[in-house]
Amino acid sequence: MEGLIYWFHGLKIELTSAALASMISNRQDGFFSKEAGGQMFAKLSPDHWCIEVATGPRHGDKRGRFHFWPNRKAEQEEINRFYEQGLEFVGDWHTHPENIPHPSRQDVTSVQNIVRESIHHLPGVLMCIVGRKDPPAGIWMSFHQTDGRQSTPSESLANPSGKKIRRRVRWI
């Protein structure tokens, strides 16, 4: 499986194949499958975030068909551990039991709370939702800024040939 690239106002977000595979391995393929989720950790530069690790699900998470509540203590331990390894927390991911995922009101409220209540130096955090379809259609990615605004990936991306292509994401 190949990774994905997203653009948010000049910030390149690279979701590596390893991180993507970790998330997709928890897709809700069965009717009684429970939501799963975790955190995303990246190496950062001013205009490029490379997401190398996607954690979860963890022992102590509360999971159901239509809900996921993470074990916040375990999440903080992950943040501390990966920080020591040179990786920064950049957002959360979870699954939805739909082919092409879209965030619920609860999802948006949750990520806004993370942005508002966390102590960090980032311009915002990411929310990734994994649906049942294969990427890129089965992945929702949004950027939630510290000023409360939410962004979806840029519509127009330049490919290596320099020609404009019209789509939300492109394969690496």
Disulfide bonds with the S-S distance in Angstrom:
none
